[in-house]
Amino acid sequence: MKATILDLRYRMKDVLRAVERGESVTVLCRGKEKARLLPLAAKQDGTKLHASEAFGLWKDREDLRDVPGRLRKLRQGRLHDL
């Protein structure tokens, strides 16, 4: 499928549906190819994406067990302790 910049702006839902169906979408800007959107549902070798080694990379980190507490700590200012 080919899509222009205007298609991405006004019909993104249709473009994403095409990608979900497994189609690759070529993005055109003034008639020239600028990008290609490829589906991530399966890798080129046929394995599922969630079977990738990147998933579960931080599963053993203790500081991420309490996610709301971690976010609160990240959002505090540097001068909070003064």
C-alpha positions, 0 to 999 in steps of 0.5 A: 500500500502507498500512503501520502503524508495527508493520508497519514494525517487524516486516515491513520486508522486505515493505514494502521489497519493495513499494517495490522493485516500484514501489509507494508505501507510506503509513505510518499512525500511529493511523490517520492518514497520517504519511509516504509511501515512494516508490521511487527506482529511477526519477525522475518523468520516467523517467530512471534515478537513477544518471544524476543529476548528483549521482553522480560529484560528487566523482570529481575530488577528489584527497584521496579517491583513497586511501579507507583513508588518508582514513578513518584521518586522519578517525578520528585525534584532534585531539591526535594530533600532540602 
